């Protein structure tokens, strides 16, 4: 997993390592697929495919929305019933040198988002943390904690009272971060 340059273009985010990704059979070169299945029949209802692999764990709501982030630092909201993209937002576009500071096995969007009271909280390691309006993707706030990551985003943020808590797994002075979630 030797370091390599990261292309900062659509479909070229990636990791700063020589990690191999394999396209799905029959996908015409796509690495990422999000799909919905009928739980009674296990038949696919819809799917969305793209070149960049998905890295966050998808998270769904009782309001029939599902959210997922990808290797290109793009975050999307989908309608659960149809698969229609309701909104999308590019987050935390890094400088070329900064994009290369991550672990070979974790992308910037590895953390699963956290949802509460109409807000979705996303954490992209040392690139930044943000709160977005659930229904529109509008940015409420964003915050960047500067540190030199070791393993990328190895855990997901959690709300404790009014604080959004996550770890910063840095090479020097690792820390636990608590941001006001308002």
N, C-alpha and C positions, 0 to 999 in steps of 0.2 A: 504494500500500500504506500508507494512512494508519492510524495506531493506532486501536484501538477497545477497548471494554471486553470482558473475557472472562467469560462466564457459567461459574461453577464448579459446574455441576450435571451429572449423567450425560447424556452426549450433547452437552455444551456446553463442553468443555474448550477446545480450539482454540488458535488463534494470536491474538496481539494485533495483527493486521493485517487489512486488507480483502482477504484472499486468497480467491479463489473456488474452491470445490470443486464437483465435479459428480457427481451420483449415477450409479451404473451403470444402464444400461437394464434394465428389468424387475426392479429390485431393491427396489421399494417404498420409495424414499428412502434406501437404504443407500449409504454411501460406502466402507466397509471390507469386503473379502472375502478370506478365506483359503481356499484350495482344495487338494485333493490329486488328482493325476491318475495313471492307469495309464500308465507310460512306454512300454509296448508298443502300446497302442491310442490313447493320448492322450485317453481318455474320463475325464470327471470322476468320481471315486470318492465324494467328499463335499465340501461347502463350508460355511463358517460366514460369515454376513453380519451386519453391525451398522451402526448409524448413524455412529459415529466411524471415521475412516479409520485404517488401520494405518500406523505410521510406522517401526518398527524393521524391519530385514531379518529375516525369519523364520530361525530356526536350528534344525536338527534333530539328533537324536542316534541312535547305533546302537541305543539302547534304545527306539526307536519313539515318541519324543516330539518335538513341535515347539513352539517358543516364539515369541511375538510380542507386541509392545507397541503401544498405540494412542495417539491424540491426546488421549484423556481420562486419560492416565497410568495406564492399566490394563494389567497384564501377565498373560498367560495361558499355561498349558501344555495342549496338546492331544494326544490319542492319534492317532498317524499313521494307523492303520488305520481308525478309525471317525469321527474328528473330534470325539469326546467331549471336553468341557472337563474336565481332571483337577483343575486348581486355577487360581485367579485371585487377584490381589492388586492393590489400588489403592496406588500409590506416590507419595509426595512431593506431597501436596495443598498448593498454595501459597496465600499471602495474595493477594487480588485484585491489588494493585499489583505484587507480585512476579511473578505469572503473565504480566503484560504485558511483561516484560523479555525479549523474545526476538526473533529475526530472523523476518521474514515468510515465509521459505522453509524454515525448519526448525522442527519441533516439539520438545518436550522429549525425546521418546523416539526421536529419529532414529538414535541409535547402535545398531549391531547388538550384542547381548549376546555375552558370552564364556563358554564352558563349559569347566570342567576339574575332574576328581576329584569329581564329584557336586555341584558348586556352579555356579550361573549368576550371572554378574556383570552388573549392569545399570547404565547410566550415563544420567541424565536431566539433563545439563548442570548449570547452577547450582542446580538443585533438589535434586540429590543422587545418590549412587552407593551401590549396595547389593550384598550377596552373599546369595543365597537358596539354600535346599536344593533341589536339582533335582527330587526326587521329591515334595515337599510344598509348596514355595513359602514355607516358614517362613523368616523373616528371620534371618540369621546376624549380620550387622552392616550398618549404614548410616552414611554420612559425607556431610556437606555442606561444600563448599568455596565460600566466599562470594566472588563476583566479578560484575562487570557484563558480561554476554555481548554479543558483537558479532553473531556468526552462528549462535548456538545450538550444537547438538552437530554439529560437522562431521566428526568422526571417531569411531571406536569404541575402547573400551578394549582393552588387550592385557596378558597376563601375561608378565612378564619375571622369571624365578625366582619369588620369593615376593611380587613387587610387581605391583599392578594400576596400569598407567600410562595416562594420558589427558591431553589438553591442555585448558586453561581459556582459551578465546579471549576474553579480557576487553578492554574498552575502555581500561583502565588496567592496566599491569603484567601482560600475559598470561603464563601460566606452564605448565610441564609438571608434572603431579602424579603422584606415586608413593605409593600407599597399601599398607600391609601387607595382603596378601590373606587372611591367616589369620583 
